[in-house]
Amino acid sequence: MSKPPSGHLDVRTVRDDVGRRSVRSGFVRFAERGGILVLSIASTATLARLLTPEDFGLIAMVAVLSAIVNSLKNFGLPMALVHREEIRPEAADALFWMTVGLSGALCLAMAAGGPLLALLFDEPRVTLLTAATAGALFILALGAPQNALLMRQMRFGTLAGIGIGAEAVGMTVGVIAAWRGLGPWALVLQLTVTNALLSGLRIALSGWWPSFKPRTWKHSGLRVLTSYGFSYSGFGIIEHFGRHLDRVLVGLVGGASTLGLYDNAFRWSLFPLQQVFRPLLGVAVAGLSRVQNDAALFRAYVRRSVLPVLGVALPTLAFVTAAADPVVRVLLGDQWIDAIPLLQWLSAAAALRCFSKVAQWLFLAEGRTQLQLRWGLVSTPVYVVAVVIGVQWDALGVAAGFFTATALLVVPEMIVAIRGSAVRMQDLAAASWRPVVGSLTAAISVGLAMPWIPDSAVLGLAASAALFGSVYIAMWLSLPGGVRAAHQVITLLQSLRPVPQS
């Protein structure tokens, strides 16, 4: 008999302390991603010097299928565990076995698609790389429900330790494998080791393993959970097609080396989004879902969350856009200088996608995944048309097309997200206009000063960062209400300090 999931929380109790617990959980997740960010930068910078753009390009070809698996997010079923205020043990059991079964079938299909990828790109090495990557992704799926349960319990300190430990070991293995000359297999080995540790530790520390009693699942409320999850994963697969077609086109036109340049630029442009928004997704859904029926409280928590998050993500992406030259030369090395203009276009697009991530929070926290799915059906054709037109000018044209599509869609997506939501556009505008103005001003300042920035990559990066940071802080504080907003952020951070337990 399975142990009932201990993620059940009394609704009144949660509403009393959800703000305090959510912001502290957010701080823990920020700290986790900060540790992982340091490890990732060190390992990526090392791997970029040990491997070639072609090695990364081969893995990017595999990503045509692996990104589909990642986009489906275990069919959204673990996220349904986080979203619901109450869940029966029988439903948790059923969700686990559905997650494992569906993810296993999907990974088998991915492995079987390896030969088709090899034919598509005329690259036979892709076949085995695809099969191995599929196995690594299935390993991660085994611990996804337990990960959701830990999120539901808001045990983000435990998740942080798991994440940092697994990433550190996996990155170490990847660097050693690359140094030993394993080429693209070093990246696959890194992923496999990381995923195995993530799943194993999540299962062990959650203290829960499901029973297998299908006869109890019918009346467990499973239908509501699967409706939420399947709509969420449906949006993921549609979004994947629209936002990953660029990699397919670049690989077909330019081959593995060009795709390696493009894919590395794309991944670096996503770094701030991954380090800020992805770890906070579970926090936001777990916390906001529990106050979704209190409109005033929901709006207050959204405003409180968006200001510091955009205050970090937007300036980071603006800086990478303005100082792409020294960023690439320091982090990746001179063999990657052709990725500089690609990184500029894609980082600018990622800055706009920050608002898409906020919209995703609203869709998931308020249980409106079907509306999110419909939005995906509208937005995907825009991305497809933009990158198909852009490929006429090779990889740089594709990057410019991706930016254009993102710019055209950002405002309509925000309008769709707040329609029927407790949140209003003025709430989001109040939380975002200072980071937007400050980031733009600082980026323009760095761009204008670039002729006087030292040619040395390290000195140039340091000088650009100092100038950007100074202008950004000065602009923030000089804007109306800027000092008060900065005080609110500082107060929020101070409130995250641990308090003695009674």
N, C-alpha and C positions, 0 to 999 in steps of 0.2 A: 504493500500500500504506500502511495506516495505521500510525502510530507506536504501539507497544504502550503501554498506560497504565502510567505509572511509579508508580502507587499501590501496587504489590505490595510487601509488607513481610514480611521473615522473621519467623515467629511468635515464635521465641525472643528475637530482638532486640527485638521490640515489647514482649514481656512484661517484659523487663529495664528498659525506660525508659518504659513507657506512663504510669506515674504522673506522672513529671516532665514529659513532653511534654503530657499531658492537662491538667494544672493550668496549665501555661504557655499552652497553647492557650485554655483557659478565660479566663485573664486577658486575652489579646489580644482575645477576643470580647467580654468585658465592656468593654474600652476602646473597641472599635468601637461597641458599642451606646450607650456613654456619649456618644460624639461624635454619633451619630445622634439620641440622645435630645435633646440640646441643640438640634440643628437642627430636630427635629420639634416641640418645644415652641415655638420661635420662629416657625416657619412656620405651625403650627396656630393659635397665638394671633393671628397676623396675618391668616390666611385667615378666621378666625371673625369678624373685624371688617370684612373686605372683602366677605364673602359672607353670605347669609342662611340661616336654618334650612331654608328651602325648597330652596335650592341643594344643601345637604348631604342633604336628604331624597330628592331625585331620584337622587343617586348611591347612596343606601341602597337605593332600589328596584332599581337595576341590580345591587346586591350580592346580591339574591336568587338570581341566576344566577352572578355572578362568584365568589361564595363557594363554589359547587359546584366550579368549576374549581380554585380554590385548595385546597379540601378534598381533591381527588383527588391533589394534589401530584405531577403528572406520572405518575399511576398508581403512585406509590411506587417506580418503577424506579430513579431516581437514588439513593434511600436504600439500595436493595439493593447498589449499588456500594460504599457506605460500610460496610455491615454485614459483607460477606464478607471473610474473612482472605485469600483468594486469588481472583483472577479472571483468566480468560483474555482476551487481546485480542479474540478473536472475539465473546465474550459482551459485552464493552464496546461493540463496534461495533453489535451487535444491539440492545442496550438503548438506544443513542442513537436509532437509526432508529425503534424502537418508541415511544419517548418523543415524538419529533417527530410521527410519524403519528397516534398516539392523541390527543395534545394538540391537534393541528390539527383533527381531527374534532370534538373536544369544543368548541373555540372557535367553529367554524363552526355547531355546534348552538346555542351560546349566542347568536351573532349572529342566527340564525333565530328564536330565542325572544323577541327584542326586541318585535315586535308583540304577542305574547301578554302580555308584561308591561304594555305600554301599555293593553291592554284590561282587564287585571286591576285596575290602579290608576287607570284612566280618566285617563291622563297620556300624551299622544302624544309628548312630548319624550323619553320614555324609549327609544324605538326606536333612534334614532341614537346615543344615549349608550351603549346596550348593545353595538351593533356596534363602536364605537370602543374600548370597554373590552375586548372580546374580542380585538381585534387586539393591544392592549397586552399581554395575558396570553400570547398565542402567542409574541410576541417574547421574553418571559421564559423560556418553555419551551425555546427554542433553546439557551440556555446552561446549562440545568439539569444535564445530565450532566457538563459540564466543572466546574461548581460542586461536584458530588459528588466528582469526581476530586481537586480541590484540597483538599477536606475529608479525603479518604482519605490524601492525602500530608501532612495536618496543616499545610498552608500557610495558617494562619489569619491571619498578618500580611498576606499578599497579599489574602485575602478582606476583611480589615478596610479596607484602602486602597480596594479596589473599592467596598465598600458605602458608606463615608463620602463618597467622591467622587461616586458616582452620586446618592446622596440629596441632597447639597448642590446639585448642578446642577439636579436635578428640582424640588426645593423652590423654588429661585430662579425657575425658569421658571413654576411654579405661582403664586407670589405676583405676579409681573409680569403674568401673564395675568388674574388676579383683579383687580388694580389697573386693568387696561385694560377691565374690564367684561365679561369672557367668562363670568361666572357659573359654572355647574357644569362647563363645558368646561375651566375652569382646572384642576380636579381631574383630569380625564381626561388633559389635556396633561402634567400633572406625573407621572402614573403612566406614560405612554408614554415620556417622556424618561428617567425613572429606569430603567425596564425595558430600554430599548435600550442604555443605558450598562452596566448590570449584565451583560447577555448578551454584548455586544461585548467587554468587558474580560475576562470569564471565559474566553471562547473564545481570545482573543489570548494571555492569560498562562498558560493551562493547557498550551499547546504541543501540544495534541492535537486532531486532527480525524479522525473515523472513516472507514474505507473502507466500501464497499457491496458485500459479497460474501455474499449470502444462503445460498449453498451451504455455507458454513463454520459457520453458526449452529447447525445441528441438534445437533451433539455438543459444544457449547461450555459445557454446564452452564446453559443459559439457563432451563430449566424451573424449577430451584430458585430462581433469582433472581426470575422472574416470579411464582412462588407467594408469595414474601415480599412483593413489591411490590403485587400485586393485593389481598392480604389487608389490607395497610396502607391502601391507598386505599379499599377497601371500608368500613373503619371510618370513614375520613374523610367519605365521602358520607353514611353513616348518622348520624354525629355532626352533620354539617351540617344535616340535616333537623330533628333534634331541637333544635338550639341556634340555629337561624336562623328557625324558625317565628315566634318572637316579633316579628321585624322585619316579616314579612308581615302579621301580625295588627294591629300598630300602624299600619302604612301603610294598611290597609283601613279601619280604624276612625277614625283621626285625620287621614289625609292626609299630604302631603309635609312640612308644617311640623312637625307632631307627631313624625313619623318622624325628621326631622332632629334634633330635640332628643334623642329616644331613642337614635338611632344614635351621635351624638356622645358622649353619656354612656357608651354601651357601649364605644366605642373608647377613651375615656380610662380606663375601668376596666380595659381590657386592656393598657394601656401597660406597667405593671410586668411582666406576664407576657411580653409581646413583647420587652421589653428584657433580660430575665433568662433565661427558659426557651428561647425560640425560638433565639437565637444559640448556646446551649449544647447544643441537641439534636444537632447534628452532632458536636460534641466528645464528648458522652456516648456516642453510638452508636459512633463511631470508636474511642474508647478502651476502653470497657467490653466491646465485642464481642470484643476481642482477649484478654480475660482471663475470658471467660464460662465456660471450662472449669476455672477455678481458683476454687472456691467461696469460700475464705477471702479471697483477693485481691479478688475481685469485691465481697464484702461490705464490705471495708475501703475500696475506692474509692467505693462508693455512700455510705457514711457520711461520708466526707471531702468529697464533693461536695454532699450535701444540706444540711449545716449552714450553710455560707456563703450558699448560694443562697436558702434559706428565710429566713436572717437578713437578707437585703436585700429580698426580694419581699414577705414578710408585713407587716413594719412599714410599708412604703410604701403598701400597699393599706389597711391599718388607718388610717393617717393620712388618706388621701383620703376614707375613709368618715366619719371623725370631723370633718374640716375641709372638707367638700364646699363649703360656702358661700363662704369666701374663695378656695378653689381655682378654682371656676367663675368668680367675678367677676374674678380676676386673669388667668386664662389665656384665658377666652373673652369676657368682657365682660357687661354688664348684660342684653343681649338674650337671654342664655342662662340666666337665673336659674331658669326653669321646669325646667331639667334637673337642679337640685340634688338633689331627693329621688330621682330616677332614678339619679343617680351613686352615691348612698349604698347603695341596694339592690344595684346591679350591682357595685360595688367589694367589698362584703361577699361576694358570690357569687364574685368573682374570687379573693379570698383563699382560699376553700375549694378553688378549682380549682388552686391551686398543688400540692396533693397529687395531683390528677389528672395534672398534668404529670410529676410524679415517677413515677407509675404508667406513663405513656407511655414514659419512659426505659427502664423495666424490660422492658416488652413488646418494644420494638424492639431493645434491646441483646442480649436473650436469644433473639431470633428467634421470639417467640411472637405473631406478628401475627394468627394465626387465632383465638387466645384473645381478643385485643383486639377482633377483629371480632364474636365472639359476645357480648362484653360490650356492644358498641354496640347490638346487637339488644335487649338487656335494658334498657339505660338510656334509649334514645331515647323509648320510650312514656311514661316518667315525665316527661320534659321536655314532651312534647306535651300531656299531660293538665294539667300544672301551668300552662302558659301559656294554654291554652284556657279554663281556669277563671278565670285572672287577667284576661283581656281584658274580662271583665264590668265591671271597674273601670278601664278605659282603660289608658293606658301605664303608670301607676304600679302597677296590678294585675299587668300582665305582668311588670314588673321584680321584684315581690315573688314571683310564681310561679316565675320563673327562679331566684331565690335559694333558694326552698323545695325545688325539685327538686335543686339542687346539694347542699344540706345533707343531703337524704335519701340521696344516692348516694355521698358521699365515702368513708364507711367501707367499704361493700360493695365499692367499686372497689379500694381498697387491699388488701382481703382477697383479691380475685380476682388482683390483680397479683402478690402474694407467693406464691400457691399454685403450687407447682412451681418457685419461684425459689430461688436461693441466698440471697436476702435474707430476713430475718425481720422481723416487726413490731417487735420490740424495737430493731432497728437503726434503723428509721425514727423510732420514738418518741424514741430517745436523741438523734437529730439535730434533732428538730423541737420538742421541748417548751419549750425556752427561748425560741426566737423566738415561739412561740404565746403563752406567758404574758406575755412582755414586750410584745408587740404589743397584746394585749387590755388590759393594765393602762394602757399609754400612751394608747390610744384612749379608754378610759373617763375618764381624767384630763382629756383635751382636751374631751370632751363635757361634763363637769361644770364646767369652767372657761370654757365658751363665753360665759356671760353677762358675764364680766369681760374678754373679749377685745376689743380696739379695733374699732370699727365700720369703720374704714378697711380696704379690702380688702387692700392691701399690708401694712399694719401687722398686721392680723389674721392673715394668712397667716404672716408672720414670727414672731409671738408663738406661734401654734399649733405651728409647726414646732419652735421652741426648746423649748417645754414637752414636746412629744411625744418629741423626741430625748433630752432629759434624763431623763425617766422611763424610757424604753426602755433606755438604757444603764445607768442605776442598777439597774433591775430585773434585767437580764441578769447584772450583776456580783454582785448580792446572792443570786442563786439558787445552790443547791448545785452546785458544779462550774463555776459561771459564769466565774470568773477563768481557770480552766484551759481552758475552751472558747474564751474570747476569745483566750487565748494561742495556741491551736491555729490559729485563723483568721489571726492576725497572722503566725504562722510560715509558714502556707501562702502568704500574700501575699508574704512576703519570699522564699520559694523560687521565686517566679515571675520574679524579676529575671534578666535575661539573664546567662549565664555565658560566659567566653571560650571560643572554639572552638579545639580543639587541631588 
